[in-house]
Amino acid sequence: MKVIWIAAFALLLSACSTHFSYNNLDWLIHWYVDDYVDLNRTQKKRFDEKFEKWMAWHRAEELARYQRHLQDIRSLLEQDSITKEQVLAQIDSGREHWIRLRTHILPDLAELAMSLSQQQVDELFSSLEEKNAEQEQEHRAMTRDESVEEIRETLEDELKDFIGRLTDQQKALARSAAIKFSPNRIEWIRYRRAFQSAARTMLNRKDSNPDFKVDFVKLLNKPEAFQHDLYVRNSAQNLQVFAQFVVDTFPTLTPKQKKRLFGELDNLIEDLSELRKNRPRT
């Protein structure tokens, strides 16, 4: 269920094991960054120094919050029923993890951005637009039925990750919810382009702007300012549909599925406890 997935996502983990992903985020991040811009040796060294500092803060302060959040989710799911308001509240809590992380690292990111050459800035936004164009082409080519099918598969996959094989009733609920979703990927790309355009303009002028770092942090801290009305409406509607899907699905869980669900949660909570205590092996 995405109420759990949101919390797990805040851990910045991949599909690998929690310990492996968290303790190897440095090279995972490098791999991701290299997809967009080629940093020189000095820039990589500066990034590594910043990243080490971020991870020390994250391990010391954030992991305990994630652990408490997952424990809250576990307690919620021990009830006989859950409400849409409870689901939405958990999703909001998951977003707060991301906002805290963003707020903490943005001043350092602005400082690192100052070192980018114009060629690197151009390379970065060229790569971003290439991703935008690929996704736009893919989603414009999709029919409504194909879009519904993609959403249905996503909902089912998220459920399977935590409860295992789905029943026919649960599959029917996923399809019913998918039909109610408003396709929003094209609107999301439109929002991304507006935000990226503003960031590129600011980076292009960074050498002549004495307040660049402050201005850049403000920009990156408020990406929502670039969300247009249709995107916001669709997102709000889809969130309501998803929350109702969670509420409708919860009573259908079999004893076996509940056992697996709590097992997955307990494993995540235990992993977080171990990560808080143990430094990565060198």
C-alpha positions in Angstrom: 0.0 0.0 0.0 1.3 3.4 -0.9 0.8 4.7 2.6 3.7 2.4 3.5 5.6 2.9 0.3 5.6 6.7 0.9 7.4 6.2 4.2 9.8 3.7 2.6 10.5 6.0 -0.2 11.6 8.7 2.3 14.5 6.4 3.2 16.0 7.0 -0.2 16.3 3.3 -0.7 16.3 1.3 -4.0 14.8 -2.1 -4.5 17.9 -3.7 -3.0 18.2 -4.5 0.7 17.9 -1.6 3.2 21.4 -2.0 4.5 23.0 -2.3 1.1 21.2 0.7 -0.4 21.7 3.0 2.6 25.3 2.2 3.2 26.1 2.5 -0.5 24.2 5.6 -1.3 27.4 7.5 -2.2 28.1 5.5 -5.3 24.4 5.1 -6.1 24.0 8.8 -6.1 27.2 9.2 -8.2 25.8 6.8 -10.7 22.6 8.8 -10.9 24.3 12.2 -11.2 26.6 10.9 -13.9 23.5 10.4 -16.0 22.9 14.1 -16.1 26.2 16.0 -15.8 29.9 15.1 -15.9 31.6 16.5 -12.8 35.3 17.2 -12.7 37.6 15.7 -10.0 37.4 18.8 -7.8 33.7 18.9 -8.0 33.4 15.2 -7.2 35.6 15.7 -4.1 33.5 18.6 -2.9 30.3 16.6 -3.5 31.7 13.7 -1.6 32.6 15.9 1.4 29.1 17.4 1.4 27.5 14.0 1.0 29.4 12.5 4.0 28.2 15.4 6.1 24.6 14.9 4.9 24.7 11.2 5.7 26.1 11.8 9.2 23.1 14.2 9.9 20.7 11.8 8.3 21.8 8.8 10.3 21.9 10.7 13.5 18.6 12.5 13.2 16.3 11.3 10.4 16.4 7.5 10.7 14.8 7.6 14.1 11.9 9.7 12.6 11.5 7.1 9.9 11.4 4.3 12.5 8.8 6.1 14.5 6.7 6.7 11.4 6.8 3.1 10.4 5.8 2.1 14.0 2.9 4.5 13.7 1.8 2.9 10.5 2.1 -0.5 12.0 -0.1 0.6 15.0 -2.6 2.0 12.5 -2.8 -1.2 10.5 -3.4 -3.2 13.7 -6.9 -1.7 13.8 -10.0 -3.3 12.4 -10.5 -0.5 9.9 -8.8 2.7 8.7 -10.2 5.9 7.3 -9.3 8.0 4.3 -8.2 10.8 6.7 -5.8 8.5 8.4 -4.3 7.4 5.1 -3.9 11.0 3.9 -2.3 12.0 7.3 0.3 9.2 6.8 1.1 10.4 3.3 1.5 13.9 4.6 4.0 12.6 7.2 5.9 10.9 4.5 6.2 14.1 2.5 7.5 15.9 5.6 10.5 13.5 5.6 11.4 14.7 2.0 10.9 18.3 2.9 13.2 18.1 5.8 15.9 16.4 3.7 15.4 19.0 0.9 15.7 21.9 3.3 18.8 20.5 5.0 20.9 19.9 1.8 19.8 22.8 -0.4 22.3 25.4 0.9 25.1 22.9 0.1 23.6 22.2 -3.3 23.5 25.9 -4.1 27.2 26.2 -3.1 28.0 23.2 -5.4 26.0 24.7 -8.2 28.2 27.8 -8.1 31.1 25.7 -9.4 29.3 24.5 -12.5 30.6 25.8 -15.8 28.3 27.0 -18.5 29.0 23.9 -20.4 28.0 21.7 -17.5 24.8 23.8 -17.0 23.9 23.3 -20.6 24.7 19.6 -20.4 22.6 19.2 -17.2 19.5 20.8 -18.7 19.9 19.1 -22.1 19.9 15.8 -20.2 16.8 16.8 -18.2 14.9 17.8 -21.3 15.9 14.6 -23.1 14.2 12.7 -20.2 11.2 15.0 -20.4 10.8 14.5 -24.2 11.2 10.7 -23.8 8.4 10.5 -21.2 6.2 12.9 -23.1 6.4 10.9 -26.3 5.7 7.7 -24.4 2.7 9.0 -22.6 1.2 11.0 -25.5 1.2 7.7 -27.5 -0.7 5.9 -24.8 -4.5 5.4 -25.1 -6.8 5.8 -22.2 -7.0 2.1 -21.8 -3.3 1.8 -21.8 -3.0 4.5 -19.2 -5.5 2.7 -16.9 -3.6 -0.5 -17.3 -0.4 1.1 -16.3 -1.9 2.6 -13.2 -3.6 -0.7 -12.3 -0.2 -2.5 -12.6 1.4 0.1 -10.4 -1.2 -0.3 -7.7 -1.0 -4.1 -7.8 2.8 -4.1 -7.7 2.8 -1.8 -4.7 0.4 -4.1 -2.9 2.3 -7.3 -3.8 5.5 -5.8 -2.4 4.0 -5.9 1.1 1.2 -8.5 1.1 2.2 -11.0 -1.6 -0.1 -12.6 -4.1 -3.4 -10.7 -4.6 -6.9 -12.0 -4.5 -9.3 -11.5 -7.4 -11.2 -9.0 -5.2 -8.1 -7.0 -4.6 -7.3 -7.0 -8.3 -10.8 -5.7 -9.1 -10.4 -2.9 -6.5 -7.1 -1.9 -8.2 -8.7 -1.8 -11.6 -11.7 0.2 -10.3 -9.4 2.7 -8.7 -7.2 3.0 -11.8 -10.2 3.9 -13.9 -10.9 6.9 -11.6 -7.4 8.3 -11.8 -6.9 11.4 -14.0 -3.9 10.9 -16.3 -1.4 13.5 -15.1 2.0 12.6 -16.5 1.9 15.2 -19.3 0.9 17.9 -16.8 3.7 16.8 -14.5 6.2 17.2 -17.4 4.8 20.6 -18.1 5.3 21.5 -14.4 8.9 20.1 -14.5 9.7 22.1 -17.6 8.5 25.4 -16.0 10.6 24.7 -12.9 13.7 23.6 -14.8 13.4 26.7 -17.0 13.5 28.9 -14.0 16.4 27.0 -12.5 18.4 27.2 -15.7 17.8 30.9 -16.1 19.1 31.5 -12.5 22.1 29.3 -13.1 22.9 31.1 -16.4 23.1 34.3 -14.4 24.8 33.0 -11.2 28.1 34.8 -11.9 26.5 38.2 -12.0 24.1 37.6 -9.1 25.6 38.3 -5.7 22.6 36.7 -4.0 22.6 33.6 -6.2 22.9 31.1 -3.3 20.0 32.6 -1.4 17.9 32.9 -4.5 18.6 29.4 -5.7 17.7 27.9 -2.3 14.4 29.8 -2.3 13.7 28.5 -5.8 14.5 24.9 -5.1 12.6 25.0 -1.8 9.4 26.0 -3.6 9.0 23.9 -6.7 5.2 23.9 -6.0 5.0 27.5 -7.2 5.4 26.2 -10.7 2.5 23.8 -10.5 -0.3 24.9 -12.8 -4.0 24.6 -11.9 -4.8 21.4 -13.9 -1.8 19.5 -12.5 -2.8 20.5 -8.9 -6.5 19.5 -9.5 -5.5 16.2 -11.0 -3.0 15.5 -8.2 -5.5 16.3 -5.5 -8.2 14.0 -7.1 -5.7 11.2 -7.6 -4.6 11.4 -4.0 -8.2 11.1 -2.9 -8.8 8.1 -5.2 -5.6 6.4 -3.9 -6.5 6.9 -0.3 -10.0 5.4 -0.9 -8.3 2.5 -2.6 -6.2 1.8 0.5 -9.4 2.1 2.7 -11.3 -0.3 0.5 -8.5 -2.8 0.2 -7.6 -3.0 3.9 -10.7 -5.1 5.0 -9.9 -7.6 2.2 -6.5 -8.7 3.5 -6.4 -12.4 4.4 -4.6 -13.5 7.6 -1.7 -14.7 5.5 -1.4 -11.3 3.8 -1.6 -9.5 7.1 1.2 -11.7 8.5 3.4 -10.8 5.6 2.5 -7.1 5.8 3.5 -6.9 9.5 6.6 -9.0 8.7 7.7 -6.5 6.1 7.1 -3.6 8.4 9.0 -5.3 11.3 11.9 -6.0 9.0 12.1 -2.3 7.9 11.8 -1.1 11.5 14.6 -3.5 12.6 16.8 -2.5 9.7 16.4 1.1 10.7 17.4 0.3 14.2 20.5 -1.4 13.0 21.4 1.4 10.7 21.1 3.9 13.5 23.6 1.9 15.6 26.1 0.7 13.0 28.4 2.6 10.8 28.8 1.2 7.3 31.6 -1.4 6.9 34.8 -0.1 5.1 
